[in-house]
Amino acid sequence: MNIQQVTWEEALPLRRRVLWPNKSVSFCKVKGDESATHYGAFINGELVCVASVYIDGNEARLRKFATLHEHQGKGIGSKVIEYIVLNLKCLNV
């Protein structure tokens, strides 16, 4: 598994598929996506998990966290959160 930052545009299709499958991709975009930091977990090149972190001063808020159903329960989300926390510590957030 490879965890890395992704763009908000890359996060939207997976966010839609998991959180709002009956809505349009544009519905899945939320205020602040352009300035948030988005993370993705890839398995064999496939994006299987996304998480978005919205930073305001010294506060960070995790929102729009989604893992493909077939990859849930395997610890992927936990690894993404660990990665995010480490990055936030490096940023002193």
C-alpha positions, 0 to 999 in steps of 0.5 A: 500500500502506498499513501500519498497526497492527492488532489481534491479532484482525484478524491471526489470520484471515490468520495462519491462512490462510497459516501454519496453513490446516488449524487453527482460528483459535483455534489461531493465537493465541499467548501474548502476542498481547494485549500484542504490537504487530501490523502489517498491510499493506493493498492496496486495503483488503485485509489482505495481510500481518501481522507481530507484534512481542513486546517484552520490555524493550529486546528486540523479537522478530518472530513470526508473519509472514505474507503471502498467497501471491498477494502474496508475492515483491513486496516487501510483507514487506520494506516491513512490516519496514522500517516496524516497524524505524522504529517500534521505533527511535522507541520506543528498542527 
